[in-house]
Amino acid sequence: MSDDPTTVPVLDGGFLALDGAFASDLAVVNAARVSFNSTSSAMEERDEGLIRYLMRDRHGSPFEHGYFRFLVKAPIFVVREHHRHRAGHSYNEWSGRYSRIEAEFYVPDYVRTQVGKPGAYTFESVAPDVRESARAEIAGQAESAFAAYERMLEQGVAKEVARTVLPLSMFTKYFWSCNPRSLMHFCSLRNSEHAQFEIRQYAEAAEAFLAQLMPSTHAAFLANGRSAP
Ligand SMILES: Cc1cc2nc3c(=O)[nH]c(=O)nc-3n(C[C@H](O)[C@H](O)[C@H](O)COP(=O)(O)OP(=O)(O)OC[C@H]3O[C@@H](n4cnc5c(N)ncnc54)[C@H](O)[C@@H]3O)c2cc1C
């Protein structure tokens, strides 16, 4: 965590910041209790049990009455994975058509090789010399792409055309909003050993906010094998 507890540095140069939230375990409990025209004003032990029951028996809709709004800075290849999550998620992203893209790109610290079959890969760090040469390749290509981008802009080429040379490693920023149910679904898929290392770092950071704001819901999510209702 940085000094600002709502902003979590992620990867080298990125972050996930909680820009706003309206989320509580009590909202889950009351969404369920409305079925019996009753309401609770504070969490009690029996409410924890109710949350565990809802999670286990896949009564998912009471988990939709909350809201997390994040500001995210991430490389494009992470964003492509992230924005596949549609149900209960909203996104608004920095536009490379309207403003100049800054020459910021991600160079992986964890350079790995993949072993095994598709669907069952494991990853191992490469030898230090391979790591350094891969990092130099990634940085060199990105620098060259950004130099070409700047040259085209200087020649009057529109931003929307010049940006086509930019790499998957470039950083972008976007707002991401979701409800607790959709956040759990995202975390179950992306804060997972099957997810790519980089998106997993973002999912871990987002899940920590879920745990902080909705501790009983998060505990039930873990008890349910990290499966969203
Ligand atoms: C490890 C991993 C590897 C992946 N590899 C690939 C890949 O090789 N290629 C690729 O294209 N994608 C890949 N994906 C992306 C994946 O296929 C999903 O698009 C992504 O994980 C979002 O999941 P989702 O659709 O469940 O989420 P959401 O879009 O948030 O949807 C949530 C849930 O809503 C329901 N839902 C949403 N939309 C529909 C719909 N149109 N019809 C019916 N039900 C719907 C489903 O129950 C769904 O699970 C990968 C994801 C992971 C985690």
The ligand as a Tripos MOL2 file, in Angstrom:
@<TRIPOS>MOLECULE
LIG
   53    58     1     0     0
SMALL
NO_CHARGES

@<TRIPOS>ATOM
      1 C1         -7.6530  -17.9650  -17.1480 C.3       1 LIG1
      2 C2         -8.5040  -17.3310  -18.2420 C.ar      1 LIG1
      3 C3         -8.2020  -17.5800  -19.5630 C.ar      1 LIG1
      4 C4         -8.9800  -17.0020  -20.5880 C.ar      1 LIG1
      5 N1         -8.6530  -17.2560  -21.8950 N.ar      1 LIG1
      6 C5         -9.3870  -16.6870  -22.8640 C.ar      1 LIG1
      7 C6         -9.0880  -16.9210  -24.2470 C.ar      1 LIG1
      8 O1         -8.1660  -17.6480  -24.5790 O.2       1 LIG1
      9 N2         -9.8410  -16.3090  -25.1950 N.ar      1 LIG1
     10 C7        -10.9040  -15.5020  -24.8550 C.ar      1 LIG1
     11 O2        -11.5730  -14.9840  -25.7410 O.2       1 LIG1
     12 N3        -11.2170  -15.2770  -23.5680 N.ar      1 LIG1
     13 C8        -10.4840  -15.8210  -22.5700 C.ar      1 LIG1
     14 N4        -10.8110  -15.5690  -21.2660 N.ar      1 LIG1
     15 C9        -11.9200  -14.6530  -20.9600 C.3       1 LIG1
     16 C10       -13.1770  -15.4510  -20.5460 C.3       1 LIG1
     17 O3        -13.6340  -16.2590  -21.5930 O.3       1 LIG1
     18 C11       -14.2940  -14.4770  -20.1170 C.3       1 LIG1
     19 O4        -14.6290  -13.6410  -21.2070 O.3       1 LIG1
     20 C12       -13.8980  -13.5930  -18.9680 C.3       1 LIG1
     21 O5        -13.2280  -14.3240  -17.9720 O.3       1 LIG1
     22 C13       -15.1390  -12.9330  -18.3680 C.3       1 LIG1
     23 O6        -15.8840  -13.9360  -17.7220 O.3       1 LIG1
     24 P1        -17.4700  -13.9480  -17.7200 P.3       1 LIG1
     25 O7        -18.0020  -13.9480  -19.0920 O.co2     1 LIG1
     26 O8        -17.8820  -15.0590  -16.8000 O.co2     1 LIG1
     27 O9        -17.7390  -12.5560  -16.9790 O.3       1 LIG1
     28 P2        -18.9160  -11.5180  -17.2400 P.3       1 LIG1
     29 O10       -18.8600  -10.9950  -18.6120 O.co2     1 LIG1
     30 O11       -18.7980  -10.5000  -16.1470 O.co2     1 LIG1
     31 O12       -20.2260  -12.3440  -17.0670 O.3       1 LIG1
     32 C14       -20.6080  -12.8490  -15.7730 C.3       1 LIG1
     33 C15       -21.5920  -13.9580  -15.9550 C.3       1 LIG1
     34 O13       -22.7730  -13.4450  -16.5510 O.3       1 LIG1
     35 C16       -23.2840  -14.4070  -17.4610 C.3       1 LIG1
     36 N5        -23.2380  -13.8540  -18.8120 N.ar      1 LIG1
     37 C17       -22.6270  -12.6970  -19.2110 C.ar      1 LIG1
     38 N6        -22.8170  -12.4990  -20.5120 N.ar      1 LIG1
     39 C18       -23.5400  -13.5370  -20.9630 C.ar      1 LIG1
     40 C19       -24.0300  -13.8970  -22.2290 C.ar      1 LIG1
     41 N7        -23.8090  -13.1750  -23.3250 N.pl3     1 LIG1
     42 N8        -24.7340  -15.0300  -22.3470 N.ar      1 LIG1
     43 C20       -24.9850  -15.8010  -21.2660 C.ar      1 LIG1
     44 N9        -24.5200  -15.5360  -20.0210 N.ar      1 LIG1
     45 C21       -23.8170  -14.4080  -19.8800 C.ar      1 LIG1
     46 C22       -22.4370  -15.6550  -17.3240 C.3       1 LIG1
     47 O14       -22.9640  -16.4720  -16.3380 O.3       1 LIG1
     48 C23       -21.1220  -15.0870  -16.8610 C.3       1 LIG1
     49 O15       -20.2870  -16.0040  -16.1710 O.3       1 LIG1
     50 C24       -10.0570  -16.1460  -20.2430 C.ar      1 LIG1
     51 C25       -10.3470  -15.9070  -18.8950 C.ar      1 LIG1
     52 C26        -9.5870  -16.4790  -17.9110 C.ar      1 LIG1
     53 C27        -9.9090  -16.1830  -16.4690 C.3       1 LIG1
@<TRIPOS>BOND
     1     1     2 1
     2     2     3 ar
     3     2    52 ar
     4     3     4 ar
     5     4     5 ar
     6     4    50 ar
     7     5     6 ar
     8     6     7 ar
     9     6    13 1
    10     7     8 2
    11     7     9 ar
    12     9    10 ar
    13    10    11 2
    14    10    12 ar
    15    12    13 ar
    16    13    14 ar
    17    14    15 1
    18    14    50 ar
    19    15    16 1
    20    16    17 1
    21    16    18 1
    22    18    19 1
    23    18    20 1
    24    20    21 1
    25    20    22 1
    26    22    23 1
    27    23    24 1
    28    24    25 2
    29    24    26 1
    30    24    27 1
    31    27    28 1
    32    28    29 2
    33    28    30 1
    34    28    31 1
    35    31    32 1
    36    32    33 1
    37    33    34 1
    38    33    48 1
    39    34    35 1
    40    35    36 1
    41    35    46 1
    42    36    37 ar
    43    36    45 ar
    44    37    38 ar
    45    38    39 ar
    46    39    40 ar
    47    39    45 ar
    48    40    41 1
    49    40    42 ar
    50    42    43 ar
    51    43    44 ar
    52    44    45 ar
    53    46    47 1
    54    46    48 1
    55    48    49 1
    56    50    51 ar
    57    51    52 ar
    58    52    53 1
@<TRIPOS>SUBSTRUCTURE
     1 LIG1         1 GROUP 0 **** ****
